[in-house]
């Protein structure tokens, strides 16, 4: 296409391609287009997303570790309870024990443990039953008593007040109004 302008006015502005440029254009192959072209903003966004993903995976790992440690702690607590029960049974065998004669003439040892710890009282029997079940699943000796229309959830069975007061300290951290009481017969 020929431009329609006065050539004589623009002759001095026209540049002819030098021989070196023509040679280099033919000798050097043209650049291939890039498939991936990132700007600085895109690169910084990708780096930030990778850092956030690492932080999230680290946080999830910590939570998983806490859950594992919690289950291990519960197992250790159950082992401690079992060892306390074994120690109590060893002490109980040293103390005099009441025996009851069963019709089949077998002797059964029964130890009277008159004290327990009352944790919660409910008007609703279902809630009290669920709470007792939850404590039993945790390994506690839980029971429910009814008194004046209220269902009281109690935990433990103790020979004397000193034994009960040790556990009462532990339970009073979570259940502020718990107290030591005598079992109903």
Order of alpha helices (4+ residues) and beta strands (2+ residues): alpha-alpha-alpha-beta-beta-beta-alpha-beta-beta-alpha-beta
